[in-house]
Amino acid sequence: MPLCTRTLPAFLLLLVFVSYEPVQASSLPRELENLDPEATSAELRRAYGRSGRLQATLRNAMQQVGGFVQHCTGGACPPGLFGNSSNHRSILEATAGRCDLEQIIAVGERNLLWLNTINKTRSPEQQLAFTSPKLQAKMGIPIDQPKRYGHRSICTKLERVVSTMPEDMKTVLFGKGELPEDPIVPEKTYLEQGRSLDELYQTTLRWKMFEPHRDHFTRLSVMDIRGYYFLQRVKNLENELADFSGLTPQLQEQYRTWLLQLCANASVVAGEGFTRAEQCKGLFETALADEALPAYYERFVVAGAAVYRTYFDIQNPRENLDWSRVDHQAEVTFLDPRQQPVRDFLQTNLEDEFRYQEWQLHLRFVKRGAGVPRVLFEANAAPHVNGIGGDTITMNANDSLDEFGTRWAIRHEFGHLLGFPDCYFEFFDKTVEEMVTYQIDPTDLMCSRAGHFTKRMYRELEAVYGEEVEVAIR
């Protein structure tokens, strides 16, 4: 994940080009590499299906789904829902905090099937949905509120979801009978409960796909930049660290965590004077005993800054972007898709997104050309590009061009073609057996589905592509 080197001093160049191979090499299957933290249930389902595991999971779970709750009429559901009844297979196992994830997936599937059954009897204007542009626009996983999920937290969430669900909905969702053509409860209640269950389904799918690759995600923990991010925002940090013993225990623990994360960033590189992540605790304790925490911070802050920039700096700039300072615009050639709806889809979305104040990016469609960006449509594909600064965006042919997710995806993936990396992060925290994910800036198009083209993105484009214009003029 090389940095753009135009502004880095010689010391940082060492951090950029001497990489720590285990972190860089991805062992993930292709279908998992393109799942951002806000992937919808439909996107996750496609990825899980491509992994070859969805049908096997459903076959196993559906054999039992009728035993979750046979009937929930006239009051409480049968004890088999959370108990050990021999007549009902329990969603939750006898061990507290452990539950059958395959059965949650089966119920999540039934939840979506019910939604589809309801919508078959409704006009386009009356369609119900668990996601919407308005809801997705509110998405975001701020860096100070990371999402954590694992087997235990999924089971805890399941208990909450089931405890608040109306009995009539439980009868349908945890049963095995025909699906009603109406919500059977007030529509608002149906959508609230259905969305809660769908979110649980999404989390469970994600965990089932990612958990087998926990070693890969554990190694990625050295790319966690929260230590650098938060320490940069501490006023009078040097004084705080110098007076560490005078801080409250809570603040001491917080600074300790951030400083260890900062040290771990240094293990991303293999330069002299840098260390492996597992040595950071000993180095911290030595610095603490020597009252040298300010020096410890200074030793590793450069590494933290370098890793932080890998999430934002343009990598592998394009050669077919023309920047004009005179007209306040940029032009990118793009292979003509030769279908007017697709041409309109590209031009409308990309030119609407990539603009800032008077500046505007324009597409110029061409019939042919080496390295010219293009868009392909493949059935059941997760939207992706063939590398940062690549030339091919692949979209899902089954998705409507009018859907919010499709419109966001083309804007985000085009950002990759311009050289922008993703600025969200996900890793496995082995101390608590959970995945952790966050977006460094939820307002940024490359971080979140709630994001847009930002001032920082414009300035980065100007610095990389506009700089070439100045050199050419001189």
N, C-alpha and C positions, 0 to 999 in steps of 0.2 A: 504494500500500500504506500507507494512513494509519494513524498511531498513535492509540491511545486517549489523549486529551489530559487526562484528569482529574488527573494528577500531574506534568505537564510545566511547567517554568518558561517564561517568555515567549521566552527565547532558543531553547529546543527547539521551540517552536511554529513558528518559522521553518523549522526543519529538516523539520517534519512536513508543512506545507502547501505549501511551494514545492518541487515535485517536479521531478526531472530526467527528462523525458519519454521519452528513448530507453530508459531502464532499465525504466520502468513498462509501456510498450506491449509486448504480447506478439505476436510474429509466428508463434507455433507453431500448427500445425493442432490442432484440438480433440482428436484422438485421442492427442496427445502431452502435453497439459496435465495429465492426471490420472494419470501414471505415477510413482509414488513410487520411490525407489531400490531397493526390495526387491520390485518387481513380479515375479511368477512368469513362467515361460516361457509358460504359457497366456494370461496377461494381456498379455504383450508380443506374443505371436502374434496375438491379436485386434486389438491396436492396429496392428500392421504390416499385417494383413489389411485393416483399415479404410482404411489409407493407399493401398490399391490396389497395393502393391508386392510382397506376399508371393507371390502366384501367379506373377507374372512372374519373381521371383527363383528360385522352385522350378523353373519350366519350364527356365530357363537352366541351373541347377545340376544338375538331375536328368539332363539330357542327357549330363553328364560323370561323374555319381556312380559309374557302373559302372567307370570307368577309374581311380579312385583306387587301389583295391586289388582285383584280380580274385580272387586266391586267396592266402591266407596260411598255407598248410599246410606242415608239415614244416620249420618254422624261421622265418627272417626273411621279412618281406613283400618283394615285388618292389621294385626300386630306384625305380620310378615314384612311390612315395609322397612322397618328398622330393627326387627327382632330376629330370633333364631327359629321361627316356626318351621317345622319340617314340611308344611304344606305351601309355604311361600318362600321363594328365593329372595333374600334380602339384598337391597342395593348396598347397604353398609354391612361390612363383615363384622364379626364379633369383636375384632380388635378395633379399639376406638381410633377414629381418624383415618381408617383405611376403608376404601369402598371399591366396588367393581366399576372400573372406568369404561369398560366395553359396554356395560349396560347403560351408563350415562350417555354414551354415544348413540346407542339404540333409541333411547328416549328423545335425544336431540333430533335424530332423524324423523321420529314420529311427530315431533313438534313442527318441523318444516313441512312434512307431508300434510298435516292438518291445515296449516296456513295455505298451502297450494289448493287443497280441497275447498276451502272457504272461498278463495279467489276465483275458482272456476265458475262460480255462480254469480259473480259480481261484474259490473261494468268496469271499464278501465278507470273511470273516475272514482270508483268506490273500492279499489284494491287496497288491501292491508299489507303492511310491510314491517319487518323488525328493524330495518335500516332505512335511512332516508338521507338526502343531501343535508337537511337541517341537523339531523343527529350526527352524521359523520363530520360535519363542519365543527361540531363541538368536541370532537375527539382530541386526543392529545395525552401524552404520558410524560409530564414534566420531569426534568432531571431530579427535582427535589421531592417528587412523588412517584418513584419507580413502581412498576407493576411487578409483583412477585407471584409466582404460581408453581405448585408442585402437587404431588398426590394428596398430601394431607390438607393443603388449603382448598383443593378442589372438593374434597369430602365435606369440609366445613361449609363451603359455599352451597353445596348440595342440600345440606340440612336446612340452611336458611331459606333457600328457594322453595323447598317442599313445605316448610312450616308456614309460609305465607300464602301458599297456593290454595285457591278455592277447591273444595272437595270435588265438585263437578269436573274441573279441569284435570284433577288427579285421575279421576276415573277414565278419562279419555287418554291422557298421555301415558299413564303407567299400565293401561289395560291393553287388550289385544283385539278389541272389536272394531266395527266399522267407524270411520271417522265422520263426525257431523259436518254438515255443510254450513254451519253457522257457529259463532264463537261460544254459544250457550251461557255465557256470562256477559256482563256489560263490556262493550267493545274496549273501553279504556283499560279495564281490568285485564282483559284478554291480552292486549298488546303489552302492558307492563309485565305481566307474568311470562308471556311468551318471550319477550326480549331478555328477561333475566335468565330463563332457561337456555336461550340461544347463546348468550354470553358464556354460560357455563359450558355448553357444548363446544364453543370455539376454543375455550381455554383447555378443555380436555383433549380435543383433537391436537392442539398445538403441543401439549405435553406428551401425548402418545407418540408424536412424530419426532420430537426433539430429544426426549429422554434417552433413547438408545445411543445418542451421540453426545452424551454428557461429557465425555473426555475432551472432545473438541471444544465444547462451550466452556469447560473449565479452563483450558489453556487460554481462551480469549479473555479471561478476567484481567490479564495484564494490560488490556486496552481500555479498562475502565478509567475514565478521566474525571470522575467526580471529585477526587482529591484535588487535582489541579484547579478545576472549575470553582470549587467553593473556597479554597484557600486564597485564590486571587481576589475574592470579594470580602476578605477579612480586613478591616481597618486596623492599622498598627499591628500587623501580624508579627513583625520582628519582636516587638515588646511583649506580645502575648506569649510567644514561644520562649522568650528569655525568662519570663515569669511563670513558666508552666506549672510549677508546684503551687502557685497561688491561685490557680484557676479552680473552678468547681469540678467535682468528679465527672459530671456530665460533659462539660466542655473539654476536659482532658481526654476523655474517651473519644469524643468527636474529632478532635485534632489528631489523636493517635491514628484513627481510622483513615483520615484523609492523607496523613503523611505516609502511611504504609501504602496506600494506593498510588501516591506520587512516586514512591520508590519502585513499586512494581512496574510502573511505566518505563523505567530505565531498563528493565529486562527485555523490553521489546527489541533493544539493540544489543549488539555484542562488542561494544567498544571498550577500550581500556578504562578502568576506573568505574565500570558499571557492573551490576550484580544481578543474580537471578532473584526472582520474586521471593523465593523461600528464605533468602538471607535477610530480607528487609526487617523482620522483627528483631533479629539480633543487632542489626545496625541501629535500629531505633532505640533499643534498650541501652546500648553503649552511649549514644548521643545524649540520652536522657540523664544517664549517670554522670556524664561529663559536663552537663549543662550546656550542650552544644546543639540544641535543636534548631536554632537559626541557621547554623552551618549545614545541618542535615537537610533542611529545606532548600538552601541555595544549591546544594550538591545535585539535587534531583529535579528542581523546577524546570530546568532547560529540557530535560527528557519529557516532562509532563506537557510542556508547551508544544514540543514536536509531535507527540502523539495526538494532542488536541487538534492540531492543524490538519492531521490526516483526514478528519471528518469534514473539513470545509474547503481546503485549497483545491483548485482545479488541477486535475491530473490528465496527462495526455491530451493537450489542447488540439482542437480541430484545425485543419488547414483550409477548409472551405467556408470560413466565416469571415465576412468582410465588414470591418468596423469603420464607420464614418463619423468623425467628430463634427464635421460641418453640418450634416443633416440630422445629427442626434439619432442615428439608427444603426442597426446591424442587419446584415442579410446572410441567410444560410441557404445554400442550395439543397434541394430535397428531391428525391426521385419521384416523379409523377406517378401516383398510384393508379391513374387512368380510370378511376371511378369517381364521379363527382361527389357522391356522399362522403367518401373517404377523404377526398381533397378538401371538402368543406370542413369536415371533422378536424383535420390537422390544422388548417389555417385558422379556423375560428378559435380553437382551444389554445394553440401555441402563441398566436399573436395577441390573444387576450391576456395570457398569463405573463409573457416575457416582455414587460414594459415597466418603465419607472420614470415618473415625471414626464419630461418631453421625449425621453428615449424610448425607442420601439424596435423590437426585433421583427423582421419580415422573412417569410419563406419565399423562395423562388423555385418553382418546380421545373425540373429538367427531364429530358427523356432518357439520358444515359450519363455515365461518368464514373470513373474509378473512385471508390471511397465515398461516394455520395450517400448520405443517410437515406434510409428507406424504412417502410413499415411492412411487416408481414402479419398475416392472421392465421393462427393455427387453432384447431378445435381443442378446448380444455387446457390451453397454455396459460401459465402464470405470466403476466406481463413482465418482460425483462429485456435487457440489452446484451449484446455480445461483447461486454466489457466497457469500462469507463472510457469515454472518448471513442467508442466503437461506431459502427455505421448501420446497425440493424436493430430496430425495435420490434419485438414480437408481442402481439396482443392476442387475447382470446377471441376466436372467431364467433363464439357462442354468446358473447356479451353484446348488448345493445350499445350503439355508439352514443345514445342519449343518457345512459346511466351515469350517475355521479361518479361511481368507482372507475368507470372506463375513462371518463373525462379527466379525473385526477391522475390516473395511471399514465396517460399519454403525456401529460405535462411533466410528471415526475421523471419518467423514463427519458424524455427529451433532455431534461437537465443532465442526466448521465451522459448523453451524447455530446453535450457541451463540455464535459469533463468533471462535473460535480459528483462527489461521492455521496453515499448516504450519511446522514448525521443522526441516525438512531443506533442503539447498541443493545445487544442481548448476550448474556453469558450465564453460566451455571455457577451458583454459589454452593460449593460442596459443604460448607459449614452448616447450612440449614436445609440442604437437599432441595433447592428451589432454583428455577430460572428467574433471572432479573432482567428487566428491559426498561429502557427510558429513551426519551428523545431530548437531545441537547437543547433544541429550540423548537417547541411545538408550532411556532408561527412560521417556520421555514418550510418551503416546498419539499426540500430534500430530507426533512426530518419527520414530517407528519402529514396525514391526510387533512388536517386542519390548517396546514400551512399554505403559503403563497410565495411568489417571487418577491424577495426582500431587498432592502437597500444593500445589505452585505453581499447578496448574490450579484447585484448590479456592479458594485465596486470590484468584486473579484473578476467578473467578466471584463470590465474596463481595464483592470490592471494587467490581465493576461493578453487580451486581444487588442485593446486600445494601445498598449505599449508597443505592440508590433507595428502599428500604424505610425507612431512617432519615430521609430527606428527607420522605417522605410522613407519617411519624409526627410530625415537628416541625411 
